[in-house]
Amino acid sequence: MIKILGFILTIGGAIALIMGVLGAFGSLSSGLSPWALIILGVVFFFAGIGLLKYRKDTDQVQTENN
């Protein structure tokens, strides 16, 4: 379950980061502040990478305890 959440955060952060960069430096207009999208994208992306890199999945923890 933790790996799935990390994967979702990583993908969502990457999408927000791309939309923010295109909004700030390109021609994409999303109706939101592009700098807010960049900041949220960076936070979510690194949070997702951190979860994927350092956390064990709950299924692995249950098998190690038994």
Buried (B, 14 or more C-beta within 10 A) or exposed (E): EBBEBBEEBBEBBBBBBBBBBBBEEEEBEEEEEBEEBBBBBBBBBEBBBEBBEEBEBEEEEEEEEE
